[in-house]
Amino acid sequence: MRPDIVTEAGLSTRVNQWWENIPFLTSAVVVVCGIIYLVCLLVGYDSFAEVCFLPSAVISRFQVYRIYTSILFHGSLLHVFFNMMALVPMGSELERIMGSVRLLYVTILLATSNAIFHVFIALLVAYNPIQPYENLMNECAIGFSGVLFSMIVIETSLSGAQSRSVFGLFNVPAKWYPFLLLVVFQLLMQNVSLLGHLCGILSGFAYTYGLFNFLIPRTSFYSSIESTSWLSSCVRRPKFIVCTGGNPSGYIPTHTSENSTSSGILPGNIWRNLSSFMPQREVSAQPNEDSRFPGRGRTLGAGQGQIASDLHSDSNLQARLLDNSSPNHPLDSPTLSTTQQLSGGRHSADNAATATAVVPPHQGAVASEEEIKKLVSMGFDRIQVEVALAAADGDLNVAVEILMSQQD
């Protein structure tokens, strides 16, 4: 017999495959930051005081351009390398959820809010009547790390994880994970902007808890930008992710968004946002240990016909639920029919007996209200969530896969 021939891909092939898996905007940011650093290195440019974020210059000379130039320039090779390596996994995941154009808008929004928080805190510290400290007004900050800390908060919120691992050494509550990273980086590295990273965390929490909802446009806004002629060459690229799906409210699912379009700055919403920080009793029978994200973005291959079929599937789902809500129908009938709807109609009627055997009638009573709210906060419809949990016997991971199959 011929011996088994094991072929391994070369380093260049693996690098190409890794690069091709990075979405359009994330790879563009990596390229732009890398090119800017190389050009500065080749021409010997090191006058970062002209492009960094300097609160005194922004206020006295109104140099607003520093808000955006400061996130593109980096001080050293390790600085740009570690920032870009941290951006690739987080930016790729968020871009697949949001879409390329939406992530660009959110990145600009986060950079702007970081700068506003930075200036506001620097002014408070510099001109407080107790102990004025003006050094923060003259602190020159550059690098993409402020936006990265905002993305860490958003990604942690979207993952739904109750705890996060710190370098594989120990676990901490998910809401305290960004603050712990802030302390670790401040202790281990020199010349790290504590205020810049802290403002990134504050911007991430403000976005996650709906305080920026009034600044987030609807999905039609991003779709109109993607349909313009000047962006057509980018949209045709396979790495570009079109914003045709996701939450109908036009922003990423947050704790207060669900399916409501109301502003997150109302007093009632603010109280609900703050109350979510308080410890709550866990009533779920099974902890959600899966940190995978529900894919909300759609690729270029998703056309108008697919969107129309999804809307038609939703209407059929609600109609079947109403038809099967009478007491004469057994519990397994709506479970079977809605499961077929959630799978996009891919299963034929011949598989009805098999699906009924797999999902016993008594499984729909396992879902708890907290599990339903957890999935609804991720952007899914409540009716679909209840049906998916009933079909999955209360297993959140299986329910997410069922809901995801409908999105596909």
N, C-alpha and C positions, 0 to 999 in steps of 0.2 A: 504494500500500500504506500501511496505517496505521503510523505510527512506533511503535517499541517504547516502551512506557510502563514506566519503572523506578520502582517504589514502594519506599520505604525506611521501615522502622518508626521511629516516633518514640522519643525518649529514654525516655519513661515506659513504652512497650511493651517496650523492651529491658531496662529495670530490672526490670519485672514478670517477664519471662521468666527473667532471671538469678536472681531471688529464688525463683521456683517450682522451679528446678533444685537449690536447696539443701535437703538433707534436713531432717527434722523437728527433731532434737536440735540440730544445728549452728545452724540458724536460731533456735531457742529461746535458745541461749546468746548469740548476737549480740543478740537483742532484749532479754534480761535485762540484759546488761552495758551496752547503750546506754541503757536506761531508768534504770538505777541512776545512771549518770553524769549524765544530764539532770536527774534529780531533785536530785542533790547540787549541780548547777550552779544550779538555780533557787532552791533554799532556802538557798544559800550554805554548804553543809556542806563543811568541809575538815579535819575532825578525823580524819584517816586513822590517827592513832596508836591510835585505839580499835578499828579493824577490820583493820589490817595484820597481817602475820605478824611477831611480835616474839618471838624465842626466850626472852628473859628472862621475859616475861609468860606464855608457854605453860608454862614450867617452874615458876616461883615461884607463879603464881596459877592454873595449870591452865586457862587460857583456850583450850580446844581449838577453840572456834568460829572462832578466827582462821585456822585452816587453810583454811576454806572461804570465809569472808568476804573474805579477802585476794585470792582469785583473781577475785572478781566486781567489785571496786572498782578504779578507775584514776585516776591523778593528773591527767591532762590530756586534751584532745581528741585530740591526735596519739597519745597513749598508747593510748587505747581504739580509735582508728581503725586503727592499724597492727596491733594485736593481733588485732582481729576480721577484718581483711583477710587476715591470715596464717592464721587459723583456718578460713575458708571453704573453701579448696581441700583442706587436710589433713583437717579434720573431715568434710567431705563424702565424701571417698574412704574414710576409715576407717569412717564410718557405713554406707556402702553395702556394705562388707565384713563388718562385725560385726553390724549391726542397731542400731536406735536405743537400745533398753534396754541392750544389752550395752555400747555406747559410753558410756552414762551411768555404768554400773558401773565401766568401765575409767578414765574420767575421775576419778571419786571415788577410785579406788585410786591413780592416779598423783598426785593432789593430796595424798593422805595420805602416800604414800611420799616425795614431795618434802619434806614437812614433817619427817618422821622423819630423813631424811638431813641436812636443814638444821640441825636441833637437834643431831644427833650431831656434825657437823663443827664447829659453833660451839662446842660444849663442849670438843672436843679442842683447838681453837685457843686458847680462853680459859684453859684450865687445864693446858696443857702445861708441863712443868717447865723447858723450855729457854728459851722466849721467850713468855710469856703475852700474849695479845692479846684483850681483852675487848670490843672494839668490835663484833664480829660478834654478840654477845649482845644488843646494843641496836640492831641494824640493823632498820629498819622496811621491809618489802617488801610491795608490792601489785602486782596485775596478773596476767593470765592467761598471761604469757610462760613461766613455769616449766613449765606443762602443755604449752605449745606446743613447747618443746624436747624434751619426752618424745615428743610426737607426731612430731616430725621424725625422731627415732631409729627409731621404729616404722615410719614410712612409708618411710624409706630401706632398712630391712631387708626390708620386704615387696616393694619394687620390684625387688629382685634386681640392681640396677645395681652395677657394679664401681667406678664413679666418678660424681661429681656436679659440676655446673657451679656456680661461685660467681659469681653476678650476670652470667653470660655472659662472664666475663673469662678464666677458666682452670678447669681440672678438677682435682679432688683425689680421693683414694681415698674411697669412700663412708663407711667407718667413721670417717674423720677429719673428715667434713663438718660434723657438729654442733659439734665443738670449734673449728673454724675460724670458724664463725658466732659462737660465743661470744666469741672474741678480737676479731673485727671489730666487733661491737656494743659491746663494752667500750671499744674505742678511739674509735669514732665518736660515741658518745652519752654524755651525762652522767647521773649518778644512776641508773645501771644496776646491778642487784643481780647481781654476779658469782656469789655463792654460790647465789642462787635459781636462776639459769640452769644452773649446774653440777649442782645437785641434780636438776634436770629431766632433764639428759642421763643422769645415773647411774640415775635411775628408769626411763628409757626402755630403757637397756641391760639392766637387771635384769629388766624385763618381757620383752624380746625374747629373752633367753637362758634363759628358763624359771624364774627364781628366784621368780616369783610364781604359778607354776602351781598350787600347793596352795591358793591363795586364789581361783582362778577356778572358778566353778561350771559345771556342764554346761549344754548348750543347753536342756534341759527346765526348768531354773530360770527362764531368761528367758521361755520360752514360757508358763510358768504365770503370770508377772507380766503378760504381754501379754493373757492370757485373763481377767484380773480385770475386774469391772464398772466400777471407778473409772477404768480406763485405756481403756475401750472407745471413748470419744469421740476420744481421740488416735490409737488404732489405726486408726480408720476414715478418718483423713485420708490423702490420696494421698501426702503427703511422708513419712509414717511408714514405716520399713523394719522388717519383722518378722524376728526372728531365728529362721528355720526351717531354714536351711542352714548350710553352713560345716563346720568341722572337728568331727567327732564327739566329740573330747576336750573341747570346750566353750571353747576359747580360740583366739586367732589363731595360725596356723602360725608356729613359731619354728624356730631351728636345731636344737633338741633335741627338739621335740615330736613331729613327724611324726604317727604314729597311736598314740602311747603315752600312757597316763594316769599314768605314774610321776611322782613329784615331782622338780622341777628342782633341789632343794637337796641331793641326794645327792652325795657326793664324786666319784663317777665322772662324773656329769653336769657338775659344776662344772669338772672337768679338761677335758672335751670342749668346754665353753663357752669356756674360756680358750684352748684350743688353736686355736679358730677364728680368733683374732686373729693367729696366726702366718702369715707368708707361705707360700703353697702354690703348687706348680707348676700352671699352667693347662694342662689336657689337652684342653679342648674345642676342636673344630675350628672352631666359629663362636662368637664372643662374643655374649652376650645383650645386645643394645643396646636392647631394647624395655623401657621402664620402666612399661608398663601393669600394672595390678593385676588379678589374677583376681577377678572379682566373686563373693563368697561369700555376701552377704546376699540375701534374697529379699523381694520386695515383697508388699503385702497380697494381690495376686491369686494367690499361690501357696497352694493349698489342700492338704488332706490327701490328696486323690486324686493330686495331682502328686508328693507325697512318696512315696506308696506305689508309684507308677509308677517313680520313680527307684530305689527299693530293688529292685523287680522287675527293672529293667534291669541293676542290678549283679549280681544272681544269675544272670541270663541270660548276662551277659558272662563270668562265671567258668565257667559250664557249657560255653559254646562254646569257651573256651580249653582246657578239659580234653578236650572231644571232638576238637578239632583238633590236639592235641599229639602224635598218633601220627605216625610217620615216613611213613605212606602218604599223608598229606595234603600238598599243596604248601604253600609258605610264604605264597603270596598268598591262600589261602583264609581263614586266621584273620585276616589283615590286613583283608580285605574285610568279613568278618562283624563283627569288633569295631569297625571304623569305622562300620558302620551302627548298632551298639549305642551308640557314643559320640555319635552325632548324634541320639539319642533315637528311632530308628526312623522318621525322617522320609523317608529315601530308600527307594524301592520296589525290588523285585527287578529291575525293568527297567534300573536304573542300575548293575547289577553289572559288566557288561562295561566300561562307561565308567570305573568306579572302579578296575578291575583294570588298565586301560590307563594310568591316571594314576599309579598306584603300582606300579612294577616290583617283582618278587619280591626283588631283591637290596638293597632300600633298608633293610630292618630291621636290617642289621648296622652302621649308621652311628652309632647311639646309644652314647654313652659312659656309664660309671658315674657320672661327676660330673654329667652332664646329668640323669640319672635322679634322683640325690639332690637336685639343685636343685629339680626339680618336686615330688618327694615332700615336701620341706621346706615347700612352699607349700600342703600339705594334700591333695594328690591321692593316690589309691591307686596303689601301685607297679605293679600289673598294668596298670591303665589307662594309666599313664605310659609303660610299655614299649611298649604297643600303639600309643599316640598318636605316640611318637617314631618307631616303625617306619613308620607311615603317613605321617608328615611328612618322611621322609628325613633325620631327625636335626635338622630345623629347629625350634628351641625355640619360636619365635613361632607357627608353624603348629601345633605340638603343644599349646600353651596354648589356641589357638582351638578345637581339637578337644575338649580336656578341658572347656573352658567351655561348648561346645555341649551336652555331656552334663548339666552343672549346670543349664542353662536348661530 
